[in-house]
Amino acid sequence: MTTITGVRVSDVRFPTSDELHGSDAMNKDGDYSAAYVELITDDPHLSGYGFTFTIGRGNDVCVLAAELRAAILIGRPVADVVGDLGGIYRELKSDSQLRWLGPEKGVIHLATAAVMNAVWDLAARAAGKPLWRLLAEMTPAELVSVADFQYITDALTQDEAREMLEEMAPTRGQRIAELEASGYPCYTTSAGWLGYSDEKLRRLCQEAVDAGYRHIKLKVGANLEDDIRRCAIAREVIGWDAALMIDANQMWDVPEAIEWVQALAEFKPLWIEEPTSPDDVLGHAAVRKAVHPIGVATGEHGMNRVLFKQMFQAEAIDFCQLDSARLASINEILSVYLMAKKFGVPVCPHAGGVGLCELVQHLSVFDYVAVSGTLENRVTEFVDHLHEHFVDPCIVENGAYRLPSQPGYSAQMHAASVAEYTYPDGSQWAARSAASAEMAALSS
C-alpha cells in the first residue's frame, strides 16, 4: 500500500524585480515566489506537487503555514487521501486553532491552497490523467461531493449545482474535441507591466499581435497622463478590433476609480480590473454602475468563496478572476465556478504569477467542458515568465492554451530550479548575498 511518507515545503523565489517583470501601480518590485509543496510517498514514481504564489517577502511565512497544514497527511495511504478529496479538504480546514488565524483568508488559506493543490496533483498523477481530464470525467454527484458549499447555500444549493452539471454532462466529449483542435483562448499581460518603457511597450504589443493575441492587458493607476499615453500607444499598435484591458491593482478609492476610468474610456477598454479594495463588494458595484459599458473585473485577491458569493449577489462584477493559489484549491474553486454559472458571470482566471498559468489552464478547460459550456466573453490570462522552471510547462499557440496532456496539475518544478532559487541558501540567492557583502566591504 503506497503511503505518504513526508512533506517538503520550499521557499522558492525568482528575482523578477531585476527587470520589473510583474510591476504594477501597487506592486512595483515583486519577486515572483512560491511556497512549493512536495508530498513524498514510498513509491519513487509517485509524488504530489503544489504551491501558493507570493511576490517575495513573507513567502517564508507561507512555507511554515503549509508545513503545519500538510503534517496531518504524513503516514496516510495515498488511496485513502485521493479517494476522499472532499473529506481531506474538510479535515484540513477544520483545524480550529489554525482556522482562528484566518478564518479562510490570509496566510493560512494560502497554505491550504498550496497543500490541497499538491493533493489534487497527487490524485491526478495516481489516476494517470491531467487534472482537467480527471475533473471532466467525474460525475456531477462526485463533483458536488468535493465542492465546498458551506456559507453559500443562500446563493447556490447542492441540488442546483448537480442539475447544472448534469445538464452539461452529455456533451462534455464534444467540447473536449473542440478544445483539442483550437485550444482555450488567452490574453497576455506580458506587454503591459507598468515599469516598462514606452519603447518596450510598443515592441511587446507588436510581438503579441504577431503571435496571434486578440486580447492585451495594460497596468494603470500610478499617473493618469502616463496611462493615457500608454493606452494610446497600445491602441496604435493593436488597433481597435483587438480587446484592450486595463488593471489598476487596487490603487483607487471608489470616486477616484470612477473618475480615472472615465478618463480612459476613449480607449474602449473591455474591463477595468481591481479598481479598488478587493474586499469592497459595494464599491465594485458602484464602480460598475458608473463606468458601464466598460466591464469590472476582480478576483485575484478574492479571499474565499463567500466574497465571490457577495460579488455575484450584489451584481458587482462583469468578469470573475478567481486565483488558483489563493482560493483553497479545487474544492473551493468548484464552488465559485458553479456560482458564476448560476449568476451568468464569465470566469477569466488570474494567472499573473509563477506557475499560475500552468494551473489555470486546467481550470479553464474544465469550466468549458463541464460547467459553463461556452467561450463567450471568456479569456484566460497568460504571462510569459518562468515557464522553463516547470516539468510540464503550459503551451500557448496563436493566443490559445493547448490542452495539457501529462498526468497531474502541471505544478512540478525542476529539482534544479528549486535548488537554485530556494531562499536564502539556493545558489542564485547565495551568490547575490555574497556579491552584496563584497560590495558593502569595498564601500566601507
SEGU-513914 format. One line per field, with one value per residue (C-alpha): x, y, z; chain; residue number from 1. Coordinates in steps of 0.5 Angstrom, whole numbers, padded with zeros to 4 digits. Example, Ala and Ser with C-alpha at 12.3 -4.5 7.8 and 13.67 -1.06 7.14 Angstrom:
X: 0025 / 0027;
Y: -0009 / -0002;
Z: 0016 / 0014;
kette: A / A;
nr: 1 / 2;
//
This chain:
X: 0000 / 0003 / 0004 / 0005 / 0012 / 0014 / 0013 / 0018 / 0016 / 0021 / 0021 / 0023 / 0024 / 0025 / 0029 / 0023 / 0024 / 0031 / 0028 / 0021 / 0017 / 0010 / 0011 / 0004 / 0002 / 0001 / 0007 / 0013 / 0019 / 0016 / 0020 / 0015 / 0015 / 0012 / 0011 / 0013 / 0010 / 0012 / 0008 / 0013 / 0011 / 0014 / 0013 / 0019 / 0015 / 0009 / 0009 / 0005 / 0006 / 0003 / 0004 / 0001 / 0004 / 0007 / 0012 / 0018 / 0018 / 0013 / 0014 / 0017 / 0011 / 0007 / 0012 / 0011 / 0004 / 0004 / 0008 / 0003 / -0003 / 0001 / 0003 / -0003 / -0002 / 0004 / 0003 / -0003 / -0004 / -0005 / -0011 / -0015 / -0012 / -0014 / -0020 / -0024 / -0022 / -0028 / -0026 / -0019 / -0020 / -0026 / -0021 / -0015 / -0020 / -0023 / -0017 / -0020 / -0013 / -0010 / -0017 / -0017 / -0011 / -0016 / -0021 / -0021 / -0017 / -0009 / -0003 / -0007 / -0012 / -0006 / -0002 / -0009 / -0009 / -0001 / -0003 / -0009 / -0006 / -0001 / -0006 / -0010 / -0004 / -0002 / -0010 / -0009 / -0002 / -0004 / -0010 / -0005 / -0009 / -0008 / -0012 / -0017 / -0019 / -0020 / -0025 / -0028 / -0029 / -0032 / -0040 / -0044 / -0045 / -0038 / -0036 / -0041 / -0039 / -0032 / -0034 / -0035 / -0042 / -0041 / -0044 / -0046 / -0053 / -0057 / -0054 / -0053 / -0055 / -0052 / -0058 / -0058 / -0050 / -0052 / -0057 / -0053 / -0047 / -0052 / -0055 / -0047 / -0045 / -0048 / -0044 / -0037 / -0034 / -0036 / -0033 / -0026 / -0026 / -0026 / -0021 / -0016 / -0017 / -0017 / -0014 / -0017 / -0017 / -0012 / -0010 / -0003 / 0000 / 0007 / 0007 / 0004 / 0008 / 0008 / 0015 / 0017 / 0019 / 0014 / 0019 / 0019 / 0011 / 0011 / 0015 / 0012 / 0005 / 0007 / 0010 / 0004 / 0000 / 0004 / 0004 / -0004 / -0006 / -0013 / -0013 / -0008 / -0008 / -0004 / -0003 / -0005 / -0006 / 0000 / 0000 / -0006 / -0002 / 0002 / -0004 / -0007 / 0000 / 0001 / -0006 / -0005 / 0001 / -0002 / -0008 / -0004 / 0000 / -0006 / -0012 / -0019 / -0021 / -0017 / -0019 / -0015 / -0016 / -0013 / -0011 / -0011 / -0008 / -0013 / -0010 / -0016 / -0022 / -0028 / -0029 / -0022 / -0023 / -0029 / -0026 / -0020 / -0023 / -0028 / -0022 / -0019 / -0026 / -0024 / -0019 / -0025 / -0022 / -0026 / -0025 / -0022 / -0019 / -0018 / -0021 / -0021 / -0020 / -0021 / -0026 / -0030 / -0037 / -0041 / -0035 / -0034 / -0042 / -0041 / -0036 / -0039 / -0045 / -0041 / -0037 / -0041 / -0041 / -0033 / -0034 / -0031 / -0026 / -0023 / -0022 / -0014 / -0014 / -0021 / -0020 / -0025 / -0032 / -0036 / -0033 / -0035 / -0042 / -0043 / -0040 / -0045 / -0051 / -0049 / -0048 / -0041 / -0037 / -0038 / -0032 / -0029 / -0022 / -0021 / -0014 / -0012 / -0007 / -0011 / -0018 / -0017 / -0015 / -0020 / -0025 / -0027 / -0025 / -0031 / -0036 / -0034 / -0035 / -0041 / -0044 / -0041 / -0045 / -0052 / -0051 / -0048 / -0041 / -0036 / -0030 / -0023 / -0018 / -0012 / -0005 / 0000 / 0005 / 0010 / 0006 / -0001 / -0001 / 0001 / -0005 / -0011 / -0010 / -0013 / -0019 / -0021 / -0021 / -0025 / -0030 / -0032 / -0032 / -0037 / -0039 / -0040 / -0041 / -0039 / -0033 / -0037 / -0033 / -0028 / -0021 / -0015 / -0009 / -0002 / 0004 / 0011 / 0015 / 0019 / 0015 / 0022 / 0022 / 0017 / 0017 / 0010 / 0010 / 0004 / 0004 / 0001 / 0000 / -0004 / -0006 / -0009 / -0007 / -0006 / -0009 / -0005 / -0003 / 0001 / -0001 / -0002 / -0004 / 0003 / 0005 / 0012 / 0018 / 0025 / 0029 / 0035 / 0031 / 0028 / 0036 / 0038 / 0032 / 0031 / 0031 / 0036 / 0041 / 0040 / 0046 / 0042 / 0041 / 0047 / 0051 / 0047 / 0048 / 0056 / 0056 / 0052 / 0057 / 0063 / 0060 / 0059 / 0066 / 0069 / 0065 / 0067;
Y: 0000 / 0007 / 0012 / 0019 / 0019 / 0026 / 0033 / 0038 / 0045 / 0050 / 0058 / 0059 / 0066 / 0069 / 0076 / 0078 / 0085 / 0086 / 0088 / 0090 / 0084 / 0084 / 0091 / 0095 / 0101 / 0098 / 0092 / 0096 / 0091 / 0084 / 0078 / 0072 / 0067 / 0060 / 0056 / 0050 / 0043 / 0036 / 0030 / 0025 / 0017 / 0011 / 0010 / 0013 / 0014 / 0018 / 0025 / 0031 / 0038 / 0044 / 0051 / 0058 / 0065 / 0071 / 0076 / 0076 / 0078 / 0074 / 0067 / 0064 / 0065 / 0061 / 0056 / 0055 / 0055 / 0050 / 0045 / 0046 / 0044 / 0039 / 0035 / 0031 / 0028 / 0024 / 0017 / 0016 / 0011 / 0015 / 0011 / 0014 / 0021 / 0021 / 0017 / 0022 / 0029 / 0032 / 0029 / 0031 / 0038 / 0039 / 0036 / 0041 / 0047 / 0044 / 0045 / 0050 / 0053 / 0054 / 0057 / 0062 / 0065 / 0066 / 0064 / 0062 / 0068 / 0070 / 0066 / 0060 / 0060 / 0061 / 0055 / 0051 / 0052 / 0050 / 0043 / 0042 / 0044 / 0038 / 0033 / 0034 / 0034 / 0027 / 0025 / 0026 / 0023 / 0017 / 0016 / 0018 / 0024 / 0031 / 0035 / 0038 / 0031 / 0028 / 0033 / 0033 / 0025 / 0026 / 0025 / 0031 / 0028 / 0027 / 0034 / 0036 / 0032 / 0035 / 0042 / 0047 / 0049 / 0052 / 0059 / 0060 / 0056 / 0062 / 0063 / 0056 / 0049 / 0043 / 0041 / 0047 / 0045 / 0038 / 0040 / 0045 / 0040 / 0034 / 0039 / 0039 / 0032 / 0029 / 0034 / 0034 / 0030 / 0035 / 0041 / 0037 / 0035 / 0043 / 0045 / 0039 / 0043 / 0050 / 0051 / 0055 / 0063 / 0067 / 0074 / 0077 / 0082 / 0081 / 0087 / 0092 / 0092 / 0099 / 0099 / 0098 / 0104 / 0106 / 0103 / 0097 / 0097 / 0099 / 0093 / 0088 / 0090 / 0089 / 0082 / 0080 / 0082 / 0078 / 0072 / 0072 / 0075 / 0079 / 0081 / 0085 / 0088 / 0094 / 0096 / 0103 / 0107 / 0111 / 0117 / 0119 / 0122 / 0116 / 0112 / 0116 / 0116 / 0108 / 0107 / 0111 / 0107 / 0100 / 0102 / 0105 / 0098 / 0093 / 0097 / 0098 / 0091 / 0087 / 0088 / 0092 / 0091 / 0096 / 0094 / 0098 / 0093 / 0096 / 0103 / 0107 / 0109 / 0109 / 0116 / 0116 / 0110 / 0112 / 0119 / 0115 / 0110 / 0115 / 0119 / 0113 / 0111 / 0114 / 0108 / 0103 / 0098 / 0092 / 0092 / 0095 / 0090 / 0091 / 0098 / 0099 / 0094 / 0087 / 0086 / 0092 / 0089 / 0095 / 0099 / 0095 / 0095 / 0103 / 0103 / 0098 / 0102 / 0109 / 0106 / 0102 / 0099 / 0098 / 0092 / 0091 / 0085 / 0083 / 0076 / 0075 / 0077 / 0074 / 0071 / 0066 / 0063 / 0068 / 0074 / 0072 / 0070 / 0077 / 0080 / 0076 / 0077 / 0085 / 0085 / 0088 / 0085 / 0083 / 0078 / 0074 / 0073 / 0067 / 0065 / 0058 / 0059 / 0064 / 0060 / 0053 / 0049 / 0046 / 0044 / 0052 / 0054 / 0049 / 0053 / 0059 / 0057 / 0054 / 0060 / 0064 / 0060 / 0061 / 0068 / 0069 / 0072 / 0069 / 0067 / 0069 / 0067 / 0071 / 0068 / 0073 / 0070 / 0064 / 0057 / 0060 / 0059 / 0052 / 0051 / 0056 / 0052 / 0046 / 0050 / 0054 / 0047 / 0044 / 0050 / 0050 / 0042 / 0041 / 0048 / 0054 / 0050 / 0057 / 0061 / 0067 / 0073 / 0068 / 0069 / 0067 / 0071 / 0069 / 0072 / 0069 / 0069 / 0063 / 0057 / 0054 / 0052 / 0047 / 0040 / 0040 / 0048 / 0051 / 0051 / 0057 / 0058 / 0063 / 0066 / 0060 / 0055 / 0048 / 0042 / 0039 / 0032 / 0030 / 0027 / 0032 / 0039 / 0042 / 0044 / 0040 / 0045 / 0042 / 0040 / 0044 / 0050 / 0049 / 0048 / 0054 / 0059 / 0057 / 0063 / 0065 / 0059 / 0057 / 0058 / 0064 / 0068 / 0066 / 0069 / 0075 / 0075 / 0074 / 0080 / 0085 / 0083 / 0084 / 0091 / 0093 / 0091 / 0095 / 0101 / 0101;
Z: 0000 / -0002 / 0003 / 0004 / 0008 / 0008 / 0006 / 0004 / 0003 / 0000 / 0000 / -0008 / -0010 / -0017 / -0018 / -0023 / -0020 / -0023 / -0030 / -0027 / -0029 / -0026 / -0024 / -0023 / -0019 / -0012 / -0013 / -0016 / -0015 / -0014 / -0014 / -0016 / -0011 / -0009 / -0002 / -0006 / -0003 / -0005 / -0002 / -0002 / -0002 / -0001 / -0009 / -0012 / -0018 / -0015 / -0011 / -0011 / -0012 / -0011 / -0009 / -0007 / -0010 / -0007 / -0009 / -0004 / 0003 / 0007 / 0003 / 0009 / 0013 / 0008 / 0008 / 0015 / 0015 / 0009 / 0014 / 0019 / 0014 / 0011 / 0017 / 0018 / 0011 / 0013 / 0014 / 0011 / 0005 / -0002 / -0004 / 0003 / 0001 / -0006 / -0005 / -0001 / -0004 / 0000 / 0006 / 0006 / 0005 / 0010 / 0015 / 0013 / 0014 / 0021 / 0025 / 0030 / 0032 / 0025 / 0023 / 0028 / 0024 / 0018 / 0018 / 0011 / 0009 / 0009 / 0010 / 0013 / 0007 / 0002 / 0006 / 0005 / -0003 / -0003 / 0000 / -0003 / -0010 / -0008 / -0006 / -0013 / -0017 / -0013 / -0015 / -0022 / -0022 / -0019 / -0024 / -0030 / -0032 / -0033 / -0028 / -0032 / -0035 / -0028 / -0026 / -0033 / -0032 / -0025 / -0025 / -0023 / -0016 / -0015 / -0016 / -0012 / -0006 / -0006 / -0007 / -0001 / 0000 / 0007 / 0008 / 0000 / 0000 / 0000 / -0007 / -0009 / -0007 / -0008 / -0012 / -0016 / -0017 / -0019 / -0024 / -0028 / -0028 / -0030 / -0036 / -0039 / -0038 / -0044 / -0049 / -0045 / -0050 / -0056 / -0052 / -0051 / -0058 / -0060 / -0055 / -0057 / -0064 / -0062 / -0055 / -0050 / -0051 / -0047 / -0046 / -0045 / -0039 / -0041 / -0046 / -0040 / -0034 / -0031 / -0030 / -0038 / -0042 / -0048 / -0053 / -0050 / -0049 / -0056 / -0058 / -0054 / -0056 / -0063 / -0061 / -0058 / -0064 / -0069 / -0064 / -0065 / -0059 / -0059 / -0052 / -0049 / -0042 / -0039 / -0032 / -0030 / -0024 / -0022 / -0026 / -0031 / -0036 / -0037 / -0037 / -0043 / -0047 / -0046 / -0048 / -0054 / -0056 / -0055 / -0059 / -0064 / -0065 / -0063 / -0067 / -0065 / -0067 / -0061 / -0054 / -0049 / -0042 / -0036 / -0029 / -0023 / -0018 / -0012 / -0013 / -0012 / -0007 / -0011 / -0013 / -0016 / -0019 / -0023 / -0025 / -0027 / -0031 / -0035 / -0037 / -0040 / -0043 / -0050 / -0051 / -0050 / -0045 / -0044 / -0037 / -0031 / -0026 / -0019 / -0019 / -0011 / -0005 / -0007 / -0001 / -0002 / -0005 / -0005 / -0008 / -0014 / -0015 / -0015 / -0020 / -0025 / -0025 / -0026 / -0032 / -0036 / -0041 / -0039 / -0035 / -0028 / -0026 / -0020 / -0016 / -0016 / -0009 / -0007 / -0001 / -0001 / -0004 / 0001 / -0002 / -0009 / -0007 / -0005 / -0011 / -0015 / -0011 / -0011 / -0019 / -0017 / -0023 / -0030 / -0030 / -0025 / -0024 / -0019 / -0017 / -0017 / -0011 / -0007 / -0006 / -0002 / -0009 / -0013 / -0007 / -0007 / -0014 / -0016 / -0011 / -0015 / -0022 / -0020 / -0017 / -0023 / -0028 / -0024 / -0024 / -0031 / -0030 / -0034 / -0031 / -0033 / -0028 / -0026 / -0028 / -0027 / -0023 / -0022 / -0024 / -0024 / -0032 / -0031 / -0026 / -0029 / -0036 / -0033 / -0029 / -0036 / -0040 / -0034 / -0034 / -0041 / -0041 / -0035 / -0032 / -0037 / -0044 / -0047 / -0049 / -0050 / -0046 / -0043 / -0044 / -0039 / -0037 / -0040 / -0037 / -0041 / -0035 / -0031 / -0035 / -0036 / -0029 / -0029 / -0032 / -0035 / -0038 / -0041 / -0048 / -0052 / -0059 / -0063 / -0057 / -0054 / -0049 / -0052 / -0047 / -0042 / -0043 / -0038 / -0031 / -0026 / -0024 / -0028 / -0022 / -0021 / -0022 / -0024 / -0018 / -0021 / -0021 / -0014 / -0011 / -0015 / -0013 / -0006 / -0001 / 0002 / 0001 / -0006 / -0011 / -0014 / -0007 / -0004 / -0010 / -0009 / -0002 / -0003 / -0008 / -0004 / 0002 / -0002 / -0005 / 0002 / 0005 / -0001 / 0000 / 0008;
kette: A / A / A / A / A / A / A / A / A / A / A / A / A / A / A / A / A / A / A / A / A / A / A / A / A / A / A / A / A / A / A / A / A / A / A / A / A / A / A / A / A / A / A / A / A / A / A / A / A / A / A / A / A / A / A / A / A / A / A / A / A / A / A / A / A / A / A / A / A / A / A / A / A / A / A / A / A / A / A / A / A / A / A / A / A / A / A / A / A / A / A / A / A / A / A / A / A / A / A / A / A / A / A / A / A / A / A / A / A / A / A / A / A / A / A / A / A / A / A / A / A / A / A / A / A / A / A / A / A / A / A / A / A / A / A / A / A / A / A / A / A / A / A / A / A / A / A / A / A / A / A / A / A / A / A / A / A / A / A / A / A / A / A / A / A / A / A / A / A / A / A / A / A / A / A / A / A / A / A / A / A / A / A / A / A / A / A / A / A / A / A / A / A / A / A / A / A / A / A / A / A / A / A / A / A / A / A / A / A / A / A / A / A / A / A / A / A / A / A / A / A / A / A / A / A / A / A / A / A / A / A / A / A / A / A / A / A / A / A / A / A / A / A / A / A / A / A / A / A / A / A / A / A / A / A / A / A / A / A / A / A / A / A / A / A / A / A / A / A / A / A / A / A / A / A / A / A / A / A / A / A / A / A / A / A / A / A / A / A / A / A / A / A / A / A / A / A / A / A / A / A / A / A / A / A / A / A / A / A / A / A / A / A / A / A / A / A / A / A / A / A / A / A / A / A / A / A / A / A / A / A / A / A / A / A / A / A / A / A / A / A / A / A / A / A / A / A / A / A / A / A / A / A / A / A / A / A / A / A / A / A / A / A / A / A / A / A / A / A / A / A / A / A / A / A / A / A / A / A / A / A / A / A / A / A / A / A / A / A / A / A / A / A / A / A / A / A / A / A / A / A / A / A / A / A / A / A / A / A / A / A / A / A / A / A / A / A / A / A / A / A / A / A / A / A / A / A / A / A / A / A / A / A / A / A / A / A / A / A / A / A / A / A / A;
nr: 1 / 2 / 3 / 4 / 5 / 6 / 7 / 8 / 9 / 10 / 11 / 12 / 13 / 14 / 15 / 16 / 17 / 18 / 19 / 20 / 21 / 22 / 23 / 24 / 25 / 26 / 27 / 28 / 29 / 30 / 31 / 32 / 33 / 34 / 35 / 36 / 37 / 38 / 39 / 40 / 41 / 42 / 43 / 44 / 45 / 46 / 47 / 48 / 49 / 50 / 51 / 52 / 53 / 54 / 55 / 56 / 57 / 58 / 59 / 60 / 61 / 62 / 63 / 64 / 65 / 66 / 67 / 68 / 69 / 70 / 71 / 72 / 73 / 74 / 75 / 76 / 77 / 78 / 79 / 80 / 81 / 82 / 83 / 84 / 85 / 86 / 87 / 88 / 89 / 90 / 91 / 92 / 93 / 94 / 95 / 96 / 97 / 98 / 99 / 100 / 101 / 102 / 103 / 104 / 105 / 106 / 107 / 108 / 109 / 110 / 111 / 112 / 113 / 114 / 115 / 116 / 117 / 118 / 119 / 120 / 121 / 122 / 123 / 124 / 125 / 126 / 127 / 128 / 129 / 130 / 131 / 132 / 133 / 134 / 135 / 136 / 137 / 138 / 139 / 140 / 141 / 142 / 143 / 144 / 145 / 146 / 147 / 148 / 149 / 150 / 151 / 152 / 153 / 154 / 155 / 156 / 157 / 158 / 159 / 160 / 161 / 162 / 163 / 164 / 165 / 166 / 167 / 168 / 169 / 170 / 171 / 172 / 173 / 174 / 175 / 176 / 177 / 178 / 179 / 180 / 181 / 182 / 183 / 184 / 185 / 186 / 187 / 188 / 189 / 190 / 191 / 192 / 193 / 194 / 195 / 196 / 197 / 198 / 199 / 200 / 201 / 202 / 203 / 204 / 205 / 206 / 207 / 208 / 209 / 210 / 211 / 212 / 213 / 214 / 215 / 216 / 217 / 218 / 219 / 220 / 221 / 222 / 223 / 224 / 225 / 226 / 227 / 228 / 229 / 230 / 231 / 232 / 233 / 234 / 235 / 236 / 237 / 238 / 239 / 240 / 241 / 242 / 243 / 244 / 245 / 246 / 247 / 248 / 249 / 250 / 251 / 252 / 253 / 254 / 255 / 256 / 257 / 258 / 259 / 260 / 261 / 262 / 263 / 264 / 265 / 266 / 267 / 268 / 269 / 270 / 271 / 272 / 273 / 274 / 275 / 276 / 277 / 278 / 279 / 280 / 281 / 282 / 283 / 284 / 285 / 286 / 287 / 288 / 289 / 290 / 291 / 292 / 293 / 294 / 295 / 296 / 297 / 298 / 299 / 300 / 301 / 302 / 303 / 304 / 305 / 306 / 307 / 308 / 309 / 310 / 311 / 312 / 313 / 314 / 315 / 316 / 317 / 318 / 319 / 320 / 321 / 322 / 323 / 324 / 325 / 326 / 327 / 328 / 329 / 330 / 331 / 332 / 333 / 334 / 335 / 336 / 337 / 338 / 339 / 340 / 341 / 342 / 343 / 344 / 345 / 346 / 347 / 348 / 349 / 350 / 351 / 352 / 353 / 354 / 355 / 356 / 357 / 358 / 359 / 360 / 361 / 362 / 363 / 364 / 365 / 366 / 367 / 368 / 369 / 370 / 371 / 372 / 373 / 374 / 375 / 376 / 377 / 378 / 379 / 380 / 381 / 382 / 383 / 384 / 385 / 386 / 387 / 388 / 389 / 390 / 391 / 392 / 393 / 394 / 395 / 396 / 397 / 398 / 399 / 400 / 401 / 402 / 403 / 404 / 405 / 406 / 407 / 408 / 409 / 410 / 411 / 412 / 413 / 414 / 415 / 416 / 417 / 418 / 419 / 420 / 421 / 422 / 423 / 424 / 425 / 426 / 427 / 428 / 429 / 430 / 431 / 432 / 433 / 434 / 435 / 436 / 437 / 438 / 439 / 440 / 441 / 442 / 443 / 444;
//
